[in-house]
């Protein structure tokens, strides 16, 4: 399986923010504030239909800090792959929002290729939580 375009940026952003894969894939460019280094999470991408749908819970709506490593990865990604006409940040070769399965499969394949144990997009979310806990953040 070939990697989805912009996979590196997606993995960096997901690991640096802890967002769910569906939230990441639903992002539109207007929801990324480069000046304030924040992202707005208001919807998620349906797993099959490539449309934005409500989040898992109403408490999932949030604004998140965007670490510099994620800002840099997103800026590089958008310079190479501009948002599509609907504003989606992560799109496939046909300029449609990525599907969850394609993104997750590409993460699993990339991790395997570099010798990591089985790693999914959900593991990136767990990575973020572990980093926070290690830094002394309380839930």
Secondary structure by P-SEA (a helix, b strand, c coil): cccccaaaaaaaaaaaccccaaaaaacccccccccccbbbbcccccccccbbbbcccccccbbbbbcaaaaaaaaaaaaacccccccccccccccccccaaaaaaaaaaaaaaaccccccaaaaaaaaaaaaaaacccc
